[in-house]
Structures are given as structure tokens and as C-alpha cells.
Amino acid sequence: MSNIRNYELPNFDELLGALFNRIEQQYKPLLLALLEYVAAEKYREWANVAEFKSERDQLLACAQREEEIARKIEELYPDPKLKQEEIFQTIPELAQASEGLFGEKSTQHQIAVLAAGERWGSDVWKTLADDEGEPGKRKVFLSCRPLEEANAEVLEKLLLSTSQEP
């Protein structure tokens, strides 16, 4: 059986932290929202793979949670799409975020990477909440954590149920 520790995982603080440092603190949640959409796309991709036919509904639910997080965050900003366009201009390599994270890795390895990314995301939402002075925003950031954790649990169970080794 396979689990997350069987795979080489990126250091998300190092990999994504460098991107975060290129934008203003107040817009970091919008950068995370963009990454949530990348993850949602990956979940949908896996949901359409025959190997995961029995997990299809769970994977689609994960995609919906990712988009829910993104929408919650976008609702905190007056013109989020415009600001996200500015983020893309500042960090053009975001267009290749999925390729950078998942590249030529096996599907099982990709799942391990995203499971670790979900746990990292949960921690980042807590950090953002701890640093946020506005109670309403803090509450929204904290509400993203259980959604990230739920997705991580789905992926970790999926890894344990597979017999492929890395």
C-alpha cells in the first residue's frame, strides 16, 4: 500500500513562499484563491480517469470545495478578477503552476503532492487568519481550513487504497 511518505514532496513554503513575497500582504489570499482553482482542475481531471471511477464523486466534491474556498476569498475583495489579473502579470509563472507541481509525476505521486499541498494550505489559512486584524476576514480564512483538511483526507485515503508504489 502507498502513502504520502513514499513520495518526494515539494517544500511548499519554499516553492510558493517565493511567489507570495512578490505581492502585497493584503492580496496573498487572492493568490491562494488562484491556486485553489488549479487544484480544482486537477481533481476534475482525476475524476474522469477510469482508475478512479469509484472515487469520482469524492474527487468532484473536492473540486467543489476548492472552488468554494476561492469564491469565499474573492468575495472579500471589490474587484477580485482585476486584482488576480495583476497578480498574473506580477507572477507570470502561475500559468504553469500545475505543470510545476505535477509535471511528469505518476498519478499516485501527484495525489501525494496535492494531499501535502492541502495540508499546507490549511496551515497558510491559519497563518493568514492569525495575522488578519479584521474579524470578518479572519473568520473567512479560518472557514477555509476544514475544506482543505477534508480534501487532504480524501487524497490520503485514496493513496492508502491503491497498491501502486512510487
N, CA, C and O of each residue as an XYZ file, in Angstrom:
664
protein
N       0.846     -1.185      0.000
C       0.000      0.000      0.000
C       0.887      1.242      0.000
O       2.029      1.227      0.459
N       0.332      2.279     -0.515
C       1.081      3.508     -0.723
C       0.578      4.590      0.233
O      -0.616      4.669      0.522
N       1.491      5.410      0.715
C       1.052      6.578      1.470
C       1.932      7.765      1.115
O       2.907      7.647      0.373
N       1.570      8.874      1.651
C       2.196     10.139      1.259
C       3.706     10.153      1.525
O       4.458     10.811      0.806
N       4.144      9.435      2.550
C       5.569      9.440      2.897
C       6.424      8.679      1.879
O       7.651      8.768      1.914
N       5.789      7.937      0.980
C       6.532      7.198     -0.036
C       6.996      8.091     -1.187
O       7.700      7.621     -2.081
N       6.623      9.342     -1.182
C       6.866     10.211     -2.329
C       7.702     11.425     -1.952
O       7.640     11.928     -0.830
N       8.479     11.874     -2.919
C       9.216     13.125     -2.749
C       8.208     14.269     -2.921
O       7.528     14.365     -3.942
N       8.131     15.111     -1.927
C       7.158     16.202     -1.936
C       7.875     17.541     -1.983
O       8.956     17.695     -1.415
N       7.273     18.501     -2.658
C       7.902     19.827     -2.707
C       7.828     20.521     -1.351
O       6.942     20.245     -0.542
N       8.761     21.411     -1.124
C       8.706     22.272      0.043
C       7.830     23.455     -0.365
O       8.292     24.383     -1.029
N       6.571     23.409      0.038
C       5.623     24.430     -0.395
C       5.991     25.812      0.127
O       5.779     26.810     -0.562
N       6.539     25.880      1.332
C       6.961     27.183      1.855
C       8.009     27.803      0.939
O       7.977     28.999      0.653
N       8.926     26.977      0.492
C       9.996     27.463     -0.384
C       9.454     27.771     -1.779
O       9.709     28.838     -2.336
N       8.714     26.833     -2.323
C       8.212     26.946     -3.690
C       7.210     28.089     -3.850
O       7.353     28.931     -4.737
N       6.208     28.110     -2.996
C       5.149     29.108     -3.121
C       5.420     30.360     -2.291
O       4.913     31.440     -2.595
N       6.213     30.205     -1.256
C       6.561     31.362     -0.432
C       7.251     32.445     -1.236
O       7.023     33.635     -1.018
N       8.097     32.027     -2.170
C       8.788     32.997     -3.025
C       7.788     33.784     -3.868
O       7.975     34.975     -4.113
N       6.726     33.109     -4.311
C       5.690     33.805     -5.089
C       4.918     34.772     -4.197
O       4.615     35.895     -4.599
N       4.607     34.328     -2.993
C       3.863     35.167     -2.053
C       4.612     36.450     -1.743
O       4.006     37.507     -1.563
N       5.927     36.351     -1.682
C       6.738     37.521     -1.341
C       6.738     38.580     -2.435
O       7.208     39.696     -2.215
N       6.220     38.244     -3.605
C       6.218     39.193     -4.723
C       4.947     40.033     -4.788
O       4.821     40.901     -5.651
N       4.007     39.782     -3.884
C       2.780     40.585     -3.886
C       2.533     41.136     -2.487
O       3.091     40.657     -1.501
N       1.686     42.150     -2.430
C       1.366     42.777     -1.142
C       0.612     41.795     -0.246
O      -0.159     40.962     -0.721
N       0.851     41.912      1.049
C       0.239     41.028      2.050
C      -1.275     40.917      1.874
O      -1.841     39.827      1.953
N      -1.920     42.052      1.636
C      -3.384     42.051      1.566
C      -3.931     41.239      0.396
O      -5.107     40.873      0.399
N      -3.096     40.949     -0.608
C      -3.557     40.200     -1.780
C      -3.105     38.744     -1.801
O      -3.402     38.016     -2.748
N      -2.401     38.321     -0.781
C      -1.969     36.920     -0.716
C      -3.148     35.948     -0.735
O      -3.053     34.896     -1.367
N      -4.253     36.266     -0.064
C      -5.399     35.359     -0.159
C      -5.914     35.194     -1.598
O      -6.382     34.117     -1.966
N      -5.830     36.244     -2.401
C      -6.260     36.126     -3.802
C      -5.309     35.244     -4.605
O      -5.739     34.554     -5.530
N      -4.035     35.259     -4.266
C      -3.096     34.343     -4.906
C      -3.461     32.909     -4.529
O      -3.463     32.018     -5.378
N      -3.767     32.697     -3.262
C      -4.196     31.360     -2.851
C      -5.471     30.936     -3.580
O      -5.612     29.773     -3.958
N      -6.385     31.863     -3.777
C      -7.622     31.542     -4.499
C      -7.301     31.049     -5.906
O      -7.936     30.116     -6.397
N      -6.328     31.666     -6.550
C      -5.926     31.211     -7.885
C      -5.394     29.779     -7.830
O      -5.673     28.971     -8.716
N      -4.635     29.475     -6.793
C      -4.105     28.121     -6.641
C      -5.218     27.117     -6.334
O      -5.121     25.944     -6.694
N      -6.269     27.584     -5.669
C      -7.419     26.699     -5.404
C      -8.059     26.265     -6.723
O      -8.491     25.121     -6.860
N      -8.117     27.172     -7.680
C      -8.678     26.814     -8.991
C      -7.795     25.793     -9.715
O      -8.302     24.912    -10.410
N      -6.481     25.913     -9.551
C      -5.555     24.939    -10.140
C      -5.840     23.557     -9.546
O      -5.903     22.561    -10.267
N      -6.009     23.515     -8.232
C      -6.297     22.241     -7.568
C      -7.645     21.679     -8.021
O      -7.767     20.476     -8.251
N      -8.647     22.531     -8.148
C      -9.973     22.073     -8.589
C      -9.880     21.421     -9.961
O     -10.517     20.400    -10.220
N      -9.087     22.014    -10.828
C      -8.899     21.455    -12.172
C      -8.267     20.064    -12.091
O      -8.656     19.156    -12.826
N      -7.302     19.905    -11.205
C      -6.625     18.612    -11.047
C      -7.611     17.562    -10.522
O      -7.617     16.427    -10.997
N      -8.431     17.932     -9.558
C      -9.444     16.989     -9.045
C     -10.397     16.554    -10.157
O     -10.744     15.376    -10.253
N     -10.812     17.481    -10.981
C     -11.719     17.139    -12.089
C     -11.036     16.212    -13.095
O     -11.656     15.296    -13.636
N      -9.767     16.462    -13.332
C      -9.003     15.595    -14.230
C      -9.002     14.156    -13.697
O      -9.270     13.211    -14.439
N      -8.700     14.003    -12.412
C      -8.674     12.668    -11.822
C     -10.060     12.032    -11.796
O     -10.191     10.819    -11.959
N     -11.080     12.835    -11.594
C     -12.448     12.302    -11.537
C     -12.847     11.655    -12.859
O     -13.750     10.819    -12.893
N     -12.192     12.032    -13.927
C     -12.509     11.486    -15.247
C     -11.597     10.344    -15.669
O     -11.656      9.890    -16.812
N     -10.754      9.877    -14.753
C      -9.858      8.759    -15.039
C     -10.559      7.461    -14.626
O     -11.095      7.356    -13.523
N     -10.546      6.494    -15.517
C     -11.234      5.220    -15.252
C     -10.774      4.573    -13.945
O     -11.578      3.977    -13.228
N      -9.493      4.691    -13.642
C      -8.929      4.109    -12.420
C      -9.648      4.600    -11.157
O      -9.716      3.885    -10.157
N     -10.180      5.821    -11.215
C     -10.819      6.412    -10.041
C     -12.339      6.510    -10.184
O     -12.975      7.368     -9.572
N     -12.906      5.627    -10.996
C     -14.347      5.657    -11.226
C     -15.136      5.589     -9.912
O     -16.117      6.313     -9.740
N     -14.718      4.736     -9.002
C     -15.451      4.596     -7.738
C     -15.239      5.796     -6.802
O     -16.017      5.996     -5.869
N     -14.205      6.580     -7.044
C     -13.936      7.773     -6.212
C     -14.378      9.057     -6.907
O     -14.154     10.152     -6.392
N     -15.000      8.925     -8.070
C     -15.362     10.088     -8.883
C     -16.130     11.143     -8.089
O     -15.778     12.322     -8.121
N     -17.166     10.730     -7.387
C     -17.977     11.694     -6.634
C     -17.169     12.395     -5.549
O     -17.340     13.592     -5.316
N     -16.293     11.653     -4.890
C     -15.446     12.267     -3.856
C     -14.494     13.297     -4.461
O     -14.282     14.369     -3.895
N     -13.931     12.960     -5.605
C     -12.997     13.880     -6.263
C     -13.713     15.123     -6.767
O     -13.173     16.227     -6.693
N     -14.924     14.948     -7.279
C     -15.696     16.117     -7.714
C     -16.088     16.985     -6.517
O     -16.138     18.210     -6.626
N     -16.364     16.352     -5.382
C     -16.664     17.118     -4.162
C     -15.437     17.911     -3.723
O     -15.563     19.036     -3.241
N     -14.262     17.334     -3.887
C     -13.017     18.056     -3.579
C     -12.884     19.286     -4.473
O     -12.539     20.371     -4.005
N     -13.162     19.105     -5.760
C     -13.088     20.240     -6.698
C     -14.054     21.336     -6.271
O     -13.719     22.520     -6.317
N     -15.237     20.944     -5.861
C     -16.228     21.941     -5.426
C     -15.765     22.665     -4.168
O     -15.996     23.866     -4.025
N     -15.112     21.946     -3.252
C     -14.597     22.614     -2.052
C     -13.513     23.615     -2.412
O     -13.452     24.704     -1.841
N     -12.655     23.249     -3.362
C     -11.597     24.179     -3.798
C     -12.217     25.454     -4.362
O     -11.780     26.561     -4.048
N     -13.231     25.285     -5.190
C     -13.887     26.463     -5.781
C     -14.658     27.252     -4.735
O     -14.764     28.474     -4.836
N     -15.192     26.574     -3.739
C     -15.867     27.275     -2.644
C     -14.880     28.164     -1.894
O     -15.192     29.308     -1.566
N     -13.697     27.635     -1.627
C     -12.659     28.431     -0.965
C     -12.339     29.663     -1.810
O     -12.304     30.784     -1.302
N     -12.107     29.445     -3.099
C     -11.753     30.555     -3.986
C     -12.855     31.617     -3.992
O     -12.571     32.813     -3.920
N     -14.098     31.180     -4.078
C     -15.214     32.155     -4.092
C     -15.309     32.927     -2.778
O     -15.534     34.137     -2.783
N     -15.137     32.232     -1.657
C     -15.184     32.906     -0.352
C     -14.150     34.027     -0.294
O     -14.425     35.126      0.187
N     -12.962     33.723     -0.791
C     -11.883     34.704     -0.748
C     -12.168     35.846     -1.713
O     -12.001     37.016     -1.367
N     -12.594     35.507     -2.909
C     -12.877     36.551     -3.896
C     -13.964     37.505     -3.412
O     -13.942     38.690     -3.743
N     -14.904     37.000     -2.637
C     -15.979     37.852     -2.117
C     -15.475     38.905     -1.133
O     -16.197     39.850     -0.818
N     -14.271     38.754     -0.655
C     -13.694     39.715      0.294
C     -13.122     40.960     -0.390
O     -12.771     41.935      0.273
N     -13.034     40.916     -1.720
C     -12.391     41.993     -2.475
C     -13.388     42.634     -3.431
O     -14.245     41.945     -3.985
N     -13.284     43.965     -3.630
C     -14.239     44.659     -4.500
C     -14.158     44.252     -5.971
O     -15.191     44.168     -6.635
N     -12.973     44.002     -6.489
C     -12.833     43.599     -7.885
C     -11.753     42.518     -7.972
O     -10.649     42.770     -8.455
N     -12.082     41.319     -7.501
C     -11.061     40.279     -7.384
C     -10.450     39.846     -8.714
O      -9.252     39.570     -8.774
N     -11.238     39.780     -9.766
C     -10.706     39.311    -11.059
C      -9.653     40.281    -11.604
O      -8.641     39.860    -12.165
N      -9.900     41.571    -11.434
C      -8.926     42.565    -11.873
C      -7.629     42.410    -11.079
O      -6.541     42.439    -11.656
N      -7.737     42.248     -9.774
C      -6.554     42.098     -8.932
C      -5.826     40.801     -9.265
O      -4.595     40.763     -9.252
N      -6.572     39.737     -9.562
C      -5.941     38.477     -9.924
C      -5.202     38.592    -11.261
O      -4.163     37.961    -11.455
N      -5.733     39.384    -12.166
C      -5.022     39.643    -13.422
C      -3.692     40.336    -13.137
O      -2.673     40.007    -13.743
N      -3.708     41.289    -12.217
C      -2.474     41.967    -11.824
C      -1.484     40.978    -11.210
O      -0.280     41.060    -11.455
N      -2.000     40.045    -10.411
C      -1.143     39.018     -9.803
C      -0.505     38.173    -10.906
O       0.688     37.875    -10.846
N      -1.296     37.786    -11.914
C      -0.752     37.024    -13.042
C       0.330     37.811    -13.773
O       1.316     37.230    -14.227
N       0.158     39.116    -13.891
C       1.175     39.935    -14.557
C       2.441     40.018    -13.712
O       3.551     40.037    -14.245
N       2.270     40.068    -12.398
C       3.407     40.123    -11.488
C       4.117     38.773    -11.410
O       5.340     38.702    -11.292
N       3.320     37.701    -11.480
C       3.858     36.343    -11.345
C       3.406     35.512    -12.552
O       2.539     34.648    -12.413
N       3.976     35.760    -13.719
C       3.514     35.062    -14.925
C       3.680     33.542    -14.868
O       2.970     32.813    -15.561
N       4.609     33.069    -14.052
C       4.819     31.628    -13.962
C       3.652     30.884    -13.303
O       3.628     29.653    -13.290
N       2.693     31.626    -12.760
C       1.484     30.980    -12.222
C       0.742     30.190    -13.303
O       0.065     29.206    -13.004
N       0.871     30.617    -14.541
C       0.206     29.916    -15.639
C       0.710     28.481    -15.758
O       0.009     27.620    -16.291
N       1.913     28.218    -15.269
C       2.474     26.871    -15.299
C       2.501     26.225    -13.918
O       3.261     25.283    -13.692
N       1.684     26.719    -12.994
C       1.695     26.198    -11.621
C       1.423     24.699    -11.585
O       2.106     23.954    -10.882
N       0.438     24.266    -12.335
C       0.093     22.844    -12.337
C       1.251     22.007    -12.877
O       1.605     20.982    -12.295
N       1.832     22.442    -13.978
C       2.955     21.709    -14.568
C       4.129     21.674    -13.595
O       4.797     20.649    -13.463
N       4.381     22.780    -12.918
C       5.483     22.841    -11.972
C       5.300     21.911    -10.789
O       6.261     21.310    -10.310
N       4.086     21.793    -10.325
C       3.820     20.928     -9.170
C       3.705     19.457     -9.549
O       4.164     18.583     -8.814
N       3.095     19.189    -10.693
C       2.756     17.807    -11.023
C       3.587     17.218    -12.154
O       3.860     16.017    -12.162
N       3.990     18.050    -13.109
C       4.868     17.653    -14.194
C       4.675     16.243    -14.703
O       3.562     15.833    -15.033
N       5.752     15.518    -14.761
C       5.755     14.154    -15.294
C       5.580     13.100    -14.194
O       5.868     11.923    -14.413
N       5.119     13.511    -13.038
C       4.948     12.577    -11.932
C       3.806     11.598    -12.228
O       2.871     11.913    -12.964
N       3.905     10.415    -11.641
C       2.813      9.443    -11.758
C       1.570     10.029    -11.096
O       1.658     10.963    -10.299
N       0.436      9.478    -11.430
C      -0.815      9.958    -10.822
C      -0.758      9.809     -9.308
O      -1.187     10.706     -8.583
N      -0.240      8.697     -8.827
C      -0.146      8.488     -7.371
C       0.747      9.553     -6.733
O       0.433     10.067     -5.659
N       1.846      9.879     -7.386
C       2.751     10.911     -6.870
C       2.049     12.270     -6.874
O       2.190     13.043     -5.926
N       1.301     12.563     -7.928
C       0.545     13.809     -7.996
C      -0.446     13.907     -6.838
O      -0.605     14.965     -6.229
N      -1.100     12.803     -6.549
C      -2.070     12.778     -5.442
C      -1.368     13.074     -4.129
O      -1.881     13.829     -3.302
N      -0.198     12.483     -3.934
C       0.573     12.747     -2.714
C       0.961     14.219     -2.621
O       0.878     14.826     -1.553
N       1.385     14.789     -3.748
C       1.765     16.209     -3.773
C       0.573     17.074     -3.399
O       0.704     17.987     -2.584
N      -0.594     16.798     -3.987
C      -1.757     17.640     -3.692
C      -2.248     17.428     -2.257
O      -2.713     18.374     -1.622
N      -2.152     16.209     -1.743
C      -2.531     15.972     -0.346
C      -1.664     16.827      0.583
O      -2.168     17.456      1.513
N      -0.366     16.840      0.320
C       0.539     17.672      1.121
C       0.219     19.148      0.924
O       0.284     19.935      1.868
N      -0.126     19.520     -0.310
C      -0.495     20.905     -0.592
C      -1.759     21.327      0.141
O      -1.877     22.474      0.571
N      -2.694     20.413      0.282
C      -3.925     20.732      1.026
C      -3.615     20.982      2.499
O      -4.157     21.909      3.101
N      -2.754     20.165      3.072
C      -2.356     20.368      4.482
C      -1.616     21.702      4.625
O      -1.843     22.450      5.576
N      -0.734     21.986      3.673
C      -0.008     23.257      3.692
C      -0.992     24.423      3.589
O      -0.874     25.407      4.318
N      -1.961     24.307      2.680
C      -2.958     25.358      2.505
C      -3.735     25.625      3.784
O      -4.000     26.775      4.132
N      -4.097     24.556      4.481
C      -4.803     24.714      5.752
C      -3.964     25.536      6.735
O      -4.473     26.427      7.414
N      -2.677     25.218      6.794
C      -1.776     25.960      7.685
C      -1.654     27.425      7.265
O      -1.604     28.315      8.115
N      -1.607     27.672      5.959
C      -1.487     29.048      5.478
C      -2.734     29.852      5.829
O      -2.636     31.014      6.223
N      -3.910     29.233      5.686
C      -5.132     29.960      6.056
C      -5.107     30.325      7.540
O      -5.566     31.403      7.918
N      -4.578     29.441      8.378
C      -4.469     29.745      9.812
C      -3.510     30.906     10.029
O      -3.802     31.816     10.805
N      -2.373     30.881      9.353
C      -1.397     31.965      9.482
C      -1.995     33.292      9.027
O      -1.832     34.313      9.695
N      -2.684     33.275      7.892
C      -3.323     34.497      7.405
C      -4.377     34.996      8.397
O      -4.501     36.198      8.635
N      -5.127     34.062      8.966
C      -6.147     34.444      9.957
C      -5.493     35.056     11.194
O      -5.974     36.057     11.724
N      -4.399     34.453     11.650
C      -3.695     34.967     12.827
C      -3.158     36.373     12.600
O      -3.076     37.174     13.531
N      -2.791     36.669     11.347
C      -2.216     37.973     11.012
C      -3.262     39.009     10.619
O      -2.941     40.184     10.443
N      -4.512     38.576     10.482
C      -5.582     39.458      9.999
C      -6.223     40.216     11.159
O      -6.623     39.624     12.162
N      -6.312     41.528     11.002
C      -6.918     42.356     12.037
C      -8.427     42.468     11.931
O      -9.096     42.793     12.911
N      -8.962     42.207     10.764
C     -10.405     42.339     10.554
C     -11.107     41.010     10.896
O     -10.855     39.996     10.245
N     -11.978     41.012     11.906
C     -12.625     39.769     12.342
C     -13.383     39.024     11.239
O     -13.370     37.793     11.203
N     -14.038     39.757     10.346
C     -14.787     39.105      9.265
C     -13.882     38.318      8.340
O     -14.196     37.188      7.967
N     -12.765     38.912      7.970
C     -11.811     38.216      7.104
C     -11.190     37.031      7.839
O     -11.023     35.951      7.273
N     -10.851     37.252      9.104
C     -10.264     36.169      9.895
C     -11.199     34.967      9.904
O     -10.758     33.829      9.735
N     -12.481     35.219     10.099
C     -13.465     34.131     10.128
C     -13.516     33.397      8.786
O     -13.590     32.168      8.757
N     -13.476     34.136      7.678
C     -13.489     33.508      6.347
C     -12.231     32.658      6.159
O     -12.321     31.522      5.695
N     -11.068     33.190      6.512
C      -9.825     32.433      6.353
C      -9.892     31.129      7.147
O      -9.529     30.067      6.642
N     -10.356     31.219      8.379
C     -10.447     30.009      9.203
C     -11.475     29.021      8.654
O     -11.330     27.813      8.837
N     -12.505     29.523      7.986
C     -13.524     28.630      7.425
C     -12.985     27.824      6.234
O     -13.597     26.838      5.824
N     -11.861     28.237      5.691
C     -11.248     27.506      4.575
C     -10.496     26.269      5.064
O     -10.322     25.308      4.315
N     -10.063     26.294      6.287
C      -9.241     25.197      6.815
C      -9.937     23.839      6.768
O      -9.343     22.883      6.269
N     -11.168     23.711      7.263
C     -11.785     22.375      7.225
C     -12.023     21.872      5.802
O     -12.055     20.663      5.572
N     -12.187     22.773      4.858
C     -12.364     22.364      3.465
C     -11.055     21.781      2.923
O     -11.057     20.759      2.237
N      -9.953     22.436      3.236
C      -8.635     21.928      2.828
C      -8.361     20.573      3.490
O      -7.885     19.641      2.843
N      -8.668     20.479      4.782
C      -8.427     19.240      5.522
C      -9.273     18.093      4.968
O      -8.796     16.963      4.863
N     -10.517     18.380      4.619
C     -11.391     17.346      4.058
C     -10.800     16.816      2.754
O     -10.814     15.610      2.508
N     -10.287     17.704      1.932
C      -9.682     17.281      0.672
C      -8.422     16.452      0.918
O      -8.198     15.445      0.246
N      -7.609     16.872      1.871
C      -6.397     16.109      2.195
C      -6.766     14.695      2.635
O      -6.108     13.729      2.246
N      -7.801     14.576      3.433
C      -8.225     13.256      3.913
C      -8.685     12.364      2.768
O      -8.367     11.175      2.744
N      -9.427     12.922      1.822
C      -9.862     12.138      0.659
C      -8.641     11.614     -0.089
O      -8.585     10.436     -0.441
N      -7.671     12.479     -0.331
C      -6.484     12.077     -1.088
C      -5.634     11.064     -0.328
O      -5.116     10.118     -0.920
N      -5.490     11.259      0.973
C      -4.695     10.322      1.766
C      -5.346      8.943      1.786
O      -4.648      7.932      1.709
N      -6.667      8.887      1.889
C      -7.368      7.601      1.829
C      -7.230      6.969      0.454
O      -7.079      5.754      0.331
N      -7.283      7.799     -0.575
C      -7.122      7.308     -1.940
C      -5.738      6.681     -2.116
O      -5.609      5.629     -2.742
N      -4.718      7.315     -1.574
C      -3.366      6.765     -1.655
C      -3.261      5.430     -0.918
O      -2.636      4.486     -1.403
N      -3.882      5.371      0.260
C      -3.814      4.131      1.045
C      -4.563      2.991      0.368
O      -4.229      1.824      0.573
N      -5.562      3.313     -0.429
C      -6.358      2.264     -1.073
C      -5.736      1.741     -2.361
O      -6.218      0.772     -2.948
N      -4.664      2.390     -2.790
C      -4.005      1.941     -4.019
C      -2.834      1.038     -3.670
O      -2.247      1.134     -2.592
N      -2.518      0.181     -4.583
C      -1.422     -0.757     -4.312
C      -0.156     -0.406     -5.075
O       0.864     -1.077     -4.916
N      -0.203      0.631     -5.898
C       0.991      1.020     -6.655
C       2.020      1.651     -5.746
O       1.675      2.382     -4.818
N       3.240      1.379     -6.002
C       4.341      2.024     -5.294
C       4.921      3.108     -6.188
O       4.784      3.028     -7.409
N       5.562      4.112     -5.619
C       6.137      5.180     -6.439
C       7.238      4.692     -7.353
O       7.815      5.480     -8.102
